[in-house]
Amino acid sequence: MSHAEADHDTRRSRQWLAGEARGAGVDRDRLLELGAAMAALTAAADEREPVAVAPAPVGVDPGIAKPLPPDLLRPLDTNAEMRWTALAGQGYVVPNDRFFVRNHTVTPHLDADTWRLRLFGTGLRGAPTRDAPVEFGLDDLRRLPAEESTALLECAGNGRRYFAEQQDDPAPGVAWGLGGVGVARWRGVRLGTVLRLAGLRDDAVDVMPEGLDPDYVTGGVNLGRVRRPLPIAKALDDVLLAYEMNGEPLPADHGFPVRVVVPGWIGISSIKWVGPVEVSTTPLFSPWNTRFYRMFGPGHPAEGTVLGAQPVKSAFELAWDARVPAGAELLLRGRSWSGNGPIDRVEVDTGDGWRPADLVAADRGGPWQRWTARWRPPAPGRYTVRARATDTTGTTQPDRATPNTLAYLFDGIVHHPITAL
């Protein structure tokens, strides 16, 4: 069975359209109606309307828990984008204080002593129910064999603002630059270990973790808590139930006390503040794999298509419209990454054609690749620098990204302005 996200979502989409869905996804006929009028899409307001948050449970404060220093993070409603200048000199991983925040509602503040991971469903022996699940506390997880994974997480809308700014394509939703991405060292226990301890059946097919943040309400409809299914093959492979981030307990905004980390898949799959986990012998669906996180618009069928892997991207560790001295040598630094595999090469253009960047050898084969390029602005004035990467599959960033209605998966070459003084 394939572990690839696109393969899984394609298979599940076919089953859903054939009426084989189980779970609170979107009614098939309703989605087809929406697809017929996708140019005026309003029902998928996750990306187009202000979020209406259901009444928050006790212990929840509005917004984001951690400080948002303007030199580290750029607030975007209940989200926060990392500033790329904040990575200069920070090493390979992104420190917790500047790691991006993606919230569908608000950050909950949970009690680690009373928190429980609750597994239920037909995919477990005895078919425990949501009301009578198999439970694990945080101490139970810490007593199990721990593993560490250096993994990249990225929002599917990362780079969305450039659809509008560079291509004049409509871009509804959170206006991410390129800072909705980060690499961290995650420590925890494998999801597969916990599933087996809970009594995993041989015929289980899907696992659906659910967050403990407030219900998501959009268009007057309460869609419940954020949740998204995984195939059992992926769940048993490299998925982590993480309780530490970069050597510290998970911060509140990043999933305390426990989150799911799904390497190689789009960020929505790595559910934060995980609590209930459904394990099923039949395919599972939710609004987050039927209504949202799908590609709609020209070239896509009415019901949309799956997102697939995150595309190749590159970013400079440089302020937007940075001021630099004319005539002085400048060391440009940046990072490139791809959901298809490691980065093979990076090129930089400072206005006089593409030339190879120097790759940091220690990063080869990792989730992202640091690089440098030297440049001397010849005279005062406005310049544009560009970077493009090619991954080990041979995929290179295009000049323009292919537009889609919800403005996902931007992969175009970003034109980064610089002023030499």
NORSUL-V846441 format. One record per run of one state. SS is the DSSP state (hx for helix, st for strand, lp for the rest). FROM is the first residue (numbers start at 1). TO is the last residue. If there is no record, write none. Layout:
# NORSUL-V846441
((SS;FROM;TO) (SS;FROM;TO))
This chain:
# NORSUL-V846441
((lp;1;4) (hx;5;17) (lp;18;27) (hx;28;36) (lp;37;37) (hx;38;40) (lp;41;44) (hx;45;47) (lp;48;51) (st;52;53) (lp;54;59) (st;60;60) (lp;61;72) (st;73;76) (lp;77;78) (st;79;82) (lp;83;83) (hx;84;87) (lp;88;95) (hx;96;98) (lp;99;100) (st;101;101) (lp;102;107) (st;108;108) (lp;109;116) (st;117;120) (lp;121;123) (st;124;124) (lp;125;133) (st;134;136) (lp;137;137) (hx;138;142) (lp;143;146) (st;147;154) (lp;155;160) (hx;161;167) (lp;168;180) (st;181;190) (hx;191;198) (lp;199;199) (st;200;200) (lp;201;205) (st;206;211) (lp;212;215) (st;216;218) (lp;219;220) (st;221;222) (lp;223;226) (st;227;231) (hx;232;235) (lp;236;239) (st;240;245) (lp;246;247) (st;248;249) (lp;250;251) (hx;252;254) (lp;255;258) (st;259;261) (lp;262;266) (hx;267;269) (lp;270;273) (st;274;280) (lp;281;286) (hx;287;290) (lp;291;293) (st;294;295) (lp;296;304) (st;305;306) (lp;307;312) (st;313;316) (lp;317;321) (st;322;324) (lp;325;328) (st;329;337) (lp;338;342) (st;343;349) (lp;350;353) (st;354;356) (lp;357;357) (st;358;359) (lp;360;360) (hx;361;363) (lp;364;367) (st;368;376) (lp;377;380) (st;381;391) (lp;392;395) (st;396;396) (lp;397;415) (st;416;420) (lp;421;421))
